[in-house]
């Protein structure tokens, strides 16, 4: 299956943040998220495994009680029920991969 980014519907999350579900199947979901500088995703956890790749921009990730600055080409992994939060220091594009799929992302 081929999915063209231009054909995927964007969902606005809050001012300065949007999400596109790029691909999903079986237990896997790939999501592109865009955040404006200054956006914050408060610390949270979920039962899904998450691997994230920073395409562009700069962010401050807080996980396991530590803050790390990530930029283009960097990635992180958050296991199930691991608390993590992000502050976006620059306009950023991140690709998140989840398993199992985030069914909550398919709602509304």
C-alpha positions, 0 to 999 in steps of 0.5 A, spaced: 500 500 500 502 506 498 500 513 501 501 519 499 502 525 504 498 530 500 492 525 500 492 524 508 487 528 512 490 533 517 487 533 524 488 540 528 490 538 535 490 545 539 493 551 536 500 550 533 499 542 533 497 537 528 497 530 526 496 526 520 496 518 520 500 516 515 500 509 515 497 503 519 495 496 519 496 490 524 498 492 530 502 498 527 501 506 526 505 511 523 503 518 525 506 525 522 506 530 528 507 538 527 508 543 532 509 550 533 515 553 537 513 553 544 508 548 544 508 543 550 505 536 550 505 535 558 508 528 561 503 522 559 503 515 559 500 510 555 500 502 554 503 503 547 510 502 545 512 509 541 518 510 537 519 517 535 524 520 529 525 528 529 525 530 522 526 537 523 526 542 529 528 542 536 525 539 542 526 538 549 524 531 551 523 529 559 523 522 560 525 517 566 526 524 570 531 527 565 531 532 560 534 531 553 535 536 547 533 532 540 534 535 533 533 533 526 535 525 525 535 524 533 530 519 536 527 516 542 523 510 544 518 510 550 516 503 552 509 502 555 507 506 561 513 510 561 512 517 562 514 522 557 513 529 555 515 534 550 517 542 549 518 544 542 523 549 542 523 550 534 517 549 529 518 541 529 516 535 525 516 528 528 514 521 526 511 517 531 510 510 531 506 506 535 504 499 537 499 497 538 495 502 534 493 508 538 485 507 537 484 514 540 487 517 534 482 514 530 476 517 534 473 524 532 
